[in-house]
Amino acid sequence: MRRASSKVAWAIATWFGCGLVPKAPGTAGTLGAVPLYLIAIRCGRTGVAFTAIAVALVGVWAASVVARELHKKDPQLVVVDEVAGLLVTMLPVTVPTWRSVAIGFVLFRMLDVVKPWPVRRLESLPAGWGIVLDDVAAGALGALIMIGLQSL
């Protein structure tokens, strides 16, 4: 029987079940991040930034617990990292539209899958740090691209 803290870690790590979908759990986790983004942006970019930091820090803990319990380095069902990554990608957006959310979503998913240098190197960090920070870095690259797209 799991302890209460383990149950909380699993809920957060799987982003309340998004990571348990049988196909494309990362995409489901990213989709599950959109409502949180739409709530956080009500407090402006500062609200999104604080939410991204909080999700990333709590996500490191939750991902570490789940990875340890599953005896896997980066279990696919852990998707809290996608949540943090999407939030970081969306940081440059001041007024969200469905178009900007869709672009940020697709952009982040592409960067998360491809993991360009130096993003992939962060996977080697221990436990939840490696699970979460590579997606945060992919989100940072996504944010830079979003800034570029906004200037067009």
N, C-alpha and C positions, 0 to 999 in steps of 0.2 A: 504494500500500500504506500502510495506517495505521500510525502509530507506536504503540508500546505504551501510551503515556499516553493517546492518543486512544481506543484500544480500552477502556481502563479507564473513561474518561469516558463512552463510549457505554454500557457495561455499567451504570454507576451511574445515568446520566441516564434510561435506559429501565427502570430497576429490574430488571435482569437479564432483560429481554425482555418485561416486562409492558406496556410502552408500544408494543410492536410488534403487539399484537392489532389486527385491522382495525376493530373497532367498539368504541367507548367505552374508549379507552386510559386515560383518567383514572380511570375506575371500576376498571379492571384494576390500575392502579398503587396505588389506595387499598386494594384487596383484597390486593395484594402486600405492603402495609405491616402487615397484621394479624399475621403471624407475628413480625415484628420487634418489634412492640408487646408481644406475649405473652412474648417473651424479655426485653425491657427491663423490664417491670413486675415481674419477679422481683427486681429490685434496688429496687423501690419507685418512687415518683414521681420521686425524684432520678435513678434510672436512666433513666426515660422522658425526663426533661428533658435530661439529658446526651446521650442518643441523638438527640433531636430537634435539639439544637444541632449535633451532629456531622453529622447527615444534611443539615441545612440548609446548613452551611458547605461541605461536600464537594459538595453538590448545586449550589450557586452555581457552583463551578468546572466541574463536569461539564456543567451546562446551558449555560454560556457556551461551552464547547468545541463541543458539538453544535450549538447555534444558529449559531455562527460557520461551522462546516463545512457546514451546510445553507443558510446565507444566509437564515435566518428569525428573526424576533424571538422567537417562542414556539412552537416546533414541538410539535405534539400528542403526538408520541412521547416527549417528555421528561416523565416522570412522577415523578421523584424529589421534585418539589415537593409532590405529593400525599402522598408518604410522610411528609415533614416535617410537613405540615398535619394529617394524621390523628394523628400522635404528639402534637402540641400540643393537639388537640381532646380527646384521652384523658387529658391531664395530671391533671384533677381526680379521676379514677377510682382509688380505692385498692385495691379488690378487683374485678378484671374478671370479668364474667359474659358469657355469650353475648348477653344482652339489652343490657348496657351497650355492648358492642362494636358490636352491630347499630345501636343508637341513635346512637352516635358516628360510625359509618360513614355512615349516611344523612344525619345532620345536617351532617357535613363536606362530603359531596358536594353537598348543596343549597346551602350557603354558597359553595362553590367555583364552582358554576355561576352563581349569581345575582351573586356578588361585590358585596355591598352597600357603600355608602360607609362607611369610607374605603378599603376593601380594593382596589377597582378602581384607585384612584390610584397604588398601588404598582407596577402593571404598567408604568408609565412609567419606572421605574428602569432603568439600563443593564444589558444582557446578562442574565446569570444572576441578578442581584439582583432584577430585575423578575419573572423567571420564578418564583423561589422565594418571595420575601417576600410576594407577594400571597396565596399559599396558607398561609403561616405566619400571616398576619393573619386569614385566614378560619378557620384552626384556633384562633386566640385567641378569636375570636367564638364559635366552637363550644364552647370550654372554658367560657366564661362561661355559655352556655346549659346546658351539662352541670351546672355548679354549681347553676343555678336548678332544673333537673330533679331533682337530688339532694335539694334542700331540700323538695320537694313530698311 
